[in-house]
């Protein structure tokens, strides 16, 4: 292999890298009665049709993370949480707005890790009475600190028009276009950031 190939890689290496691109769809709530699994499944169904990456739902509830720094908390799942996030090249956060912000469970899950988040891209799909906009803006600030590059397009789902009785997810048709536009940004950013990790 020549000097330039070593320095810049080869087209074949780039193709192998891109074939392995993995995007985690993170469910941001652990609360009883949550609707994030419905939203996450919908996003994954749309994403899988694209064929441009491997998409996986990551449910923070599965990891049962105690509050960071809490004495006597069971931290046996922290290593698995770290490994799962480290294995991803980018993310889509499914974000619920509670009291104008993200859930405590999502903030705690973000705080547990540092380098595993660094230099990766992310999109946000939020929901709430105003589409979860305030939660999404709070999350953007947190992602900036963790060196996660968040994309501009942001599907914002309304509890009034995209859910029936606030609990059964029935998105308006236009929302699927918004998800695809978001992924149109997440995928190239994830590819670009892969090159600096």
C-alpha positions in Angstrom: 0.0 0.0 0.0 1.4 3.4 -1.0 2.0 6.4 1.2 -1.1 8.2 0.0 -3.3 5.2 0.4 -2.1 4.8 4.0 -2.7 8.5 4.7 -6.1 8.9 3.1 -7.3 5.3 3.0 -8.6 3.5 -0.1 -12.0 3.5 -1.7 -12.5 -0.1 -0.6 -11.7 0.8 3.0 -14.2 3.7 2.8 -16.9 1.3 1.4 -16.2 -1.1 4.3 -16.5 1.7 6.8 -19.8 2.9 5.3 -21.2 -0.6 5.2 -20.8 -0.8 9.0 -22.4 2.5 9.8 -24.7 1.9 12.9 -27.3 4.3 14.1 -28.8 3.9 17.6 -32.4 5.0 18.1 -32.4 5.9 21.8 -35.7 5.8 23.7 -35.5 8.7 26.1 -38.1 7.7 28.7 -38.4 4.9 31.3 -41.7 6.1 32.7 -44.7 3.8 33.0 -47.2 4.4 30.2 -44.5 6.0 28.0 -45.1 6.2 24.2 -41.5 6.4 23.2 -41.5 2.7 22.1 -44.2 3.4 19.6 -42.4 6.4 18.2 -39.0 4.6 18.2 -40.6 1.6 16.3 -42.0 4.0 13.7 -38.7 5.8 13.2 -36.9 2.4 12.8 -39.5 1.2 10.3 -38.9 4.4 8.2 -35.2 4.2 8.6 -34.9 0.5 7.7 -36.5 1.2 4.3 -33.6 3.5 3.4 -31.0 0.8 3.5 -28.2 3.3 4.2 -27.2 2.1 7.7 -28.0 -0.5 10.4 -30.6 1.0 12.7 -31.1 -0.4 16.2 -33.5 0.7 19.0 -31.7 1.3 22.3 -34.0 1.4 25.3 -32.3 3.0 28.3 -34.9 1.2 30.5 -33.2 -2.0 29.7 -30.0 -0.9 31.4 -31.6 0.1 34.8 -28.9 2.7 35.4 -29.0 4.1 39.0 -28.6 7.9 39.5 -25.0 8.8 38.7 -23.1 9.1 42.0 -25.8 7.6 44.1 -24.4 5.6 47.0 -25.2 1.9 46.8 -26.6 2.0 43.3 -26.3 -1.2 41.2 -23.9 -0.2 38.5 -23.6 -3.7 37.0 -25.1 -2.6 33.7 -22.9 0.5 33.1 -20.3 -1.5 31.2 -23.0 -2.8 28.8 -24.4 0.7 28.4 -20.9 2.0 27.6 -20.3 -0.8 25.1 -23.6 -0.3 23.3 -23.1 3.5 22.9 -19.5 3.0 21.8 -20.6 0.7 19.1 -22.8 3.3 17.4 -21.7 5.8 14.8 -24.7 8.1 15.3 -28.0 8.5 17.0 -31.6 9.4 16.8 -32.9 10.5 20.2 -36.7 10.0 20.9 -37.3 12.8 23.3 -40.4 13.5 25.5 -40.9 16.9 27.0 -41.5 16.9 30.7 -41.6 20.3 32.6 -39.9 22.0 29.6 -37.0 19.6 29.4 -35.8 16.0 28.8 -36.4 13.2 31.3 -34.2 12.7 34.2 -33.5 9.2 33.0 -32.2 10.4 29.6 -30.0 13.1 31.3 -28.6 10.4 33.7 -27.9 8.0 30.8 -26.1 10.8 28.9 -24.0 11.8 32.0 -22.8 8.2 32.6 -20.6 8.3 29.5 -18.2 10.8 27.8 -15.9 9.5 25.1 -18.5 7.0 23.9 -20.6 10.0 22.7 -17.7 12.1 21.2 -17.5 12.9 17.5 -20.8 11.3 16.5 -23.9 12.8 14.9 -27.4 12.8 16.1 -30.9 13.8 15.2 -33.9 14.4 17.5 -37.5 13.3 17.2 -39.4 15.0 20.0 -43.0 15.1 21.2 -45.1 17.1 23.6 -47.8 19.8 23.7 -45.6 22.0 21.6 -43.9 19.2 19.8 -41.3 18.8 22.5 -39.4 21.8 21.2 -38.1 23.0 24.6 -36.8 19.5 25.5 -35.1 19.3 22.1 -33.3 22.6 22.7 -32.2 21.5 26.2 -30.8 18.3 24.6 -28.9 20.3 22.0 -27.0 22.1 24.7 -26.1 18.8 26.4 -25.0 17.2 23.1 -22.7 20.2 22.4 -20.9 19.5 25.7 -20.6 15.8 24.8 -19.2 16.6 21.3 -22.3 15.2 19.6 -23.0 17.1 16.4 -26.8 17.5 16.2 -28.5 18.1 12.9 -30.9 20.9 12.1 -34.0 19.0 10.8 -36.1 18.1 13.8 -39.4 16.1 13.6 -41.6 17.6 16.3 -44.7 15.5 17.1 -47.7 17.1 18.7 -49.7 15.4 21.4 -52.8 17.0 19.9 -52.4 16.0 16.2 -50.0 13.0 16.2 -51.4 11.0 19.1 -54.9 9.7 19.8 -55.9 10.4 23.4 -52.3 11.3 24.1 -51.3 7.6 24.2 -51.8 6.0 20.8 -49.3 7.2 18.2 -50.9 8.1 14.9 -48.5 10.5 13.1 -49.6 12.9 10.4 -48.3 11.8 7.0 -46.0 14.8 6.7 -44.0 13.6 9.7 -42.5 10.7 7.8 -41.0 13.2 5.3 -39.5 15.1 8.2 -37.9 11.9 9.6 -36.3 11.1 6.3 -35.0 14.7 5.9 -33.4 14.4 9.4 -31.8 11.1 8.4 -30.6 12.7 5.2 -28.4 14.9 7.5 -27.6 12.3 10.2 -26.1 9.8 7.8 -23.5 12.0 6.0 -22.5 13.7 9.2 -22.0 10.2 10.8 -19.8 9.2 7.9 -17.8 12.3 8.1 -17.3 12.1 11.9 -16.2 8.5 11.6 -13.1 9.7 9.8 -11.9 11.7 12.9 -12.5 9.0 15.6 
